[in-house]
Amino acid sequence: MTATATDIESEIKRLKQETDTVILAHYYQEDEIQDIADFIGDSLDLARKAQSVTHSQILFAGVHFMAETAKILNPSKRVLVPDMDAGCSLAESCPPNLFATFKANHPDHIVVTYINCTAEIKAMSDIIVTSSNAVDIVNSIPREKPIIFAPDRYLGAWVMKQTNRPMVLWNGSCIVHETFSHKQLVKLKVRYPDARVIAHPECPESILNEADFVGSTKKLLNDVVVQPHQMFIVVTEPGIIHQMKKNAPDKTFIPALSEDETCSCNTCPFMKLNTMEKIQQALRTGKPEVILQEDIRQQAERALLAMLEHSR
């Protein structure tokens, strides 16, 4: 007999209690996973929450680097992921061996790294940033200090523009944000002239130039609440629209498109590997579990704590 969605949800709730587990989820997860989570947030919110967890076990419904971040900040906790293959194209665009060489070629540079990276890259960094705090953190670094910014070249270029600060950029990107079509966005703006265009800074500059507001996932969520507009064109992973509808139920949200209007090209394939069934199984078995080398964890923790201290 096949379990129903209600059966699965009920067992997840029961297993959470039995295993003393807290479920953390990113805004890009499927709607039902967002709704079952104990806490939902963007990368900065999730890092803060992971730091303060009192449960003995964390199940992280997101991508692998997010679960690693929870483990880095909570070495004594068991950290589970629903699917170990839920990776990140941006994190994978920055292999540790190549980045080590890149860093060695700029020995006097401070390494500022976007949180969307592996534990190994965090361990090679001086400070971690998110899209929420990257501008503030870069502005806090003395201007005479040269900076490497990794791994997202689009976020790095946007931060450079906001801070008027030259930086050496690693050539990485997110497949979701890179596939938005400028032509399709312009078409949507023509079709909905009263809509406010909001975009994540991981998008290419041609897309950001069309936006009325650019900000982190959390800031985009806030924008749709505080702005008087009744319609928004949303240029980021469309999973966020579930929370936008909850926070502003009287408003209309239009997801931006890729060049191919027939595919879900702007849905993160890695985020969507997580399912309610996989969460259920992870809670039943205690696997897959995130395991990190302690020396890498400690070095990565130093860079993460530098960010969290700055963003208090």
C-alpha positions in Angstrom: 0.0 0.0 0.0 1.5 3.3 -1.1 1.9 6.0 1.6 -0.1 9.2 1.1 1.4 12.7 1.4 -0.4 13.0 4.7 1.1 9.7 6.0 4.6 10.9 5.1 4.1 14.3 6.7 2.8 12.6 9.9 5.7 10.3 10.1 8.2 13.1 9.5 6.7 15.0 12.4 6.8 11.9 14.6 10.4 11.1 13.7 11.5 14.6 14.3 10.4 14.3 17.9 11.8 10.8 18.4 15.2 11.7 17.0 15.4 15.3 18.5 15.8 16.7 15.0 15.3 20.2 13.7 14.6 20.7 10.0 16.2 23.7 8.3 15.2 24.5 4.8 16.1 27.0 2.1 13.5 29.1 0.3 14.2 27.2 -3.0 12.9 23.9 -1.7 9.6 22.5 -2.9 6.5 24.0 -1.2 5.7 21.0 1.0 9.3 20.9 2.3 9.1 24.6 3.1 5.9 24.0 5.0 7.3 21.0 7.1 10.5 22.9 8.1 11.0 24.2 11.6 13.0 27.1 10.2 13.2 28.5 6.6 15.6 31.2 5.4 18.2 32.5 3.1 21.9 31.6 3.5 22.6 34.2 6.2 19.5 33.3 8.2 20.2 29.6 7.9 23.9 30.1 9.0 22.7 32.1 12.1 20.1 29.5 12.9 22.5 26.6 12.4 24.9 28.3 14.9 22.2 28.4 17.6 20.6 24.9 17.2 20.0 23.1 20.5 18.7 19.8 19.0 21.1 16.9 18.8 20.4 16.4 15.0 19.9 18.7 12.1 18.3 17.7 8.8 19.2 20.3 6.2 16.8 20.5 3.3 18.9 22.5 0.8 22.0 21.8 -1.1 25.2 20.1 0.1 27.2 23.2 0.9 24.4 24.5 3.2 24.5 21.2 5.2 28.3 21.5 5.4 27.9 25.0 6.8 25.6 23.6 9.6 28.2 20.9 10.4 31.1 23.4 10.4 29.2 25.5 13.0 28.0 22.5 15.0 30.7 19.8 15.0 29.0 17.9 17.8 25.7 17.6 16.0 24.7 14.9 13.5 23.8 16.7 10.2 21.7 14.9 7.7 20.8 15.7 4.1 17.9 14.2 2.2 20.0 13.6 -0.9 23.8 13.7 -0.9 23.8 14.4 -4.6 22.0 17.8 -4.0 25.0 19.8 -5.0 25.4 23.3 -6.4 26.7 24.3 -9.8 28.3 27.5 -8.3 30.1 25.5 -5.7 31.2 23.0 -8.2 32.6 25.7 -10.5 35.4 26.3 -7.9 37.5 23.2 -7.5 39.7 23.4 -4.4 43.0 22.4 -6.2 42.5 25.1 -8.9 41.4 27.7 -6.4 44.5 27.0 -4.2 46.7 27.8 -7.3 44.6 30.9 -8.0 45.0 32.1 -4.4 48.8 31.4 -4.5 49.1 33.7 -7.5 47.6 36.5 -5.5 49.5 36.1 -2.1 48.8 39.5 -0.7 45.0 39.4 -1.3 42.2 39.0 1.3 40.0 36.1 0.2 36.3 37.0 0.4 34.2 34.0 -0.5 30.4 33.7 -1.1 28.9 31.1 1.2 27.8 29.1 -1.9 31.0 27.1 -1.9 32.4 23.9 -0.5 34.0 23.5 3.0 37.4 23.2 1.3 37.0 26.6 -0.3 35.7 28.1 2.9 38.8 26.8 4.6 41.0 28.8 2.2 39.0 32.0 2.8 39.6 34.9 5.2 35.9 35.8 5.5 32.6 34.4 4.1 29.8 36.6 2.8 26.2 36.1 1.6 24.4 38.2 -0.9 22.8 40.0 2.1 26.0 41.2 3.7 28.7 41.1 0.9 28.6 44.9 0.2 28.9 45.8 3.9 31.7 43.3 4.5 33.7 44.4 1.4 33.2 48.0 2.5 34.7 47.1 5.9 38.0 45.9 4.5 40.6 48.7 4.3 40.7 50.0 0.8 44.5 49.5 0.5 43.9 45.7 0.9 43.5 43.9 -2.5 40.6 41.4 -2.6 39.9 38.0 -4.2 36.2 37.4 -4.6 34.9 33.9 -5.2 33.2 32.0 -6.6 30.4 33.9 -8.3 31.6 36.4 -10.9 28.2 38.0 -11.3 27.7 38.7 -7.6 31.3 39.8 -7.4 30.8 42.3 -10.3 27.7 43.6 -8.6 29.5 44.1 -5.3 32.3 45.9 -7.2 29.8 48.3 -8.6 28.1 48.9 -5.3 31.4 49.5 -3.4 33.4 51.1 -6.2 36.1 48.6 -5.2 38.2 46.6 -7.7 38.5 42.9 -6.9 40.0 39.9 -8.6 37.1 37.6 -9.5 37.0 33.8 -9.7 35.1 32.8 -12.9 32.2 30.9 -11.4 28.4 31.2 -11.8 25.1 29.6 -10.9 23.3 27.8 -13.7 19.9 29.0 -12.5 20.6 32.7 -12.5 22.8 32.6 -15.6 20.1 31.1 -17.8 17.6 34.0 -17.4 16.9 35.5 -20.8 17.3 39.3 -21.2 15.0 39.1 -24.3 12.3 37.3 -22.4 12.6 39.7 -19.4 12.1 42.7 -21.7 9.0 40.9 -23.2 7.6 40.5 -19.7 8.2 44.1 -18.9 6.4 45.2 -22.0 3.5 42.8 -21.3 3.3 43.9 -17.6 4.3 47.6 -17.6 3.1 48.2 -14.0 5.1 45.2 -12.6 8.1 45.8 -10.4 11.2 43.7 -11.5 13.1 42.2 -8.6 16.3 40.2 -9.1 19.0 38.4 -7.2 22.6 39.7 -7.7 23.8 36.3 -8.9 22.2 37.3 -12.3 24.3 38.7 -15.1 24.6 42.5 -15.4 22.3 42.7 -18.4 19.5 41.2 -16.3 20.3 43.4 -13.2 20.2 46.5 -15.4 16.5 45.8 -16.1 15.6 45.4 -12.4 13.9 47.9 -10.2 15.4 46.3 -7.2 18.4 43.9 -6.7 18.8 42.1 -3.4 19.3 38.8 -1.5 16.5 36.3 -1.2 15.5 37.7 2.1 15.6 41.3 0.8 13.5 40.3 -2.2 10.9 38.8 0.2 10.8 42.0 2.2 10.5 44.1 -1.0 7.3 42.5 -2.1 5.7 43.2 1.2 6.8 46.8 1.7 6.4 48.1 -1.9 3.0 49.3 -3.0 3.1 47.4 -6.4 0.5 44.7 -7.0 2.6 42.8 -9.5 6.2 41.6 -9.4 8.4 39.9 -12.0 10.7 37.7 -10.0 14.2 37.0 -11.3 15.5 34.2 -9.1 14.8 30.6 -8.4 11.0 30.3 -8.4 10.8 28.4 -5.2 10.8 31.7 -3.4 7.4 32.6 -4.8 5.7 30.2 -2.4 6.9 32.4 0.5 6.0 35.6 -1.4 2.5 34.4 -1.8 2.3 33.7 1.9 3.7 37.1 2.9 1.7 39.1 0.3 -1.3 37.0 -0.7 -3.0 39.9 -2.4 -0.2 40.4 -4.9 0.8 38.7 -8.2 4.2 37.1 -8.9 5.5 36.3 -12.4 8.6 34.1 -12.7 11.1 35.3 -15.2 12.0 33.0 -18.1 14.9 31.4 -19.8 15.4 31.6 -23.5 13.4 28.3 -23.8 10.0 29.1 -22.5 9.0 25.4 -22.6 11.4 24.2 -19.9 11.8 24.8 -16.2 15.4 25.9 -16.8 15.4 28.4 -13.9 14.4 25.8 -11.3 17.4 24.6 -9.5 17.7 20.9 -10.3 19.9 20.3 -7.2 17.4 21.8 -4.8 14.6 19.8 -6.3 16.4 16.5 -5.7 15.2 16.7 -2.1 11.7 15.2 -1.5 9.4 14.5 1.4 10.1 10.8 0.9 13.9 11.3 1.1 13.4 13.4 4.3 11.3 10.6 5.8 14.0 8.0 4.9 16.8 10.1 6.3 15.0 10.5 9.6 14.4 6.7 9.7 18.0 5.7 8.9 20.1 8.6 10.1 21.7 8.8 6.7 23.1 10.4 4.5 25.2 12.1 7.2 27.6 15.0 6.4 31.1 14.2 7.6 34.0 16.7 7.4 37.7 16.5 8.1 38.3 18.3 11.4 41.2 20.5 10.1 39.1 21.7 7.2 36.1 22.2 9.4 38.1 24.3 11.9 39.6 26.5 9.1 36.2 27.0 7.5 34.7 27.8 10.9 37.1 30.6 11.3 36.0 32.3 8.1 32.3 31.7 8.9 32.6 33.1 12.4 34.3 36.2 11.0 31.2 36.8 8.9 28.7 36.1 11.7 30.6 38.4 14.0 30.5 41.2 11.4 26.8 40.6 10.7 25.5 40.6 14.3 
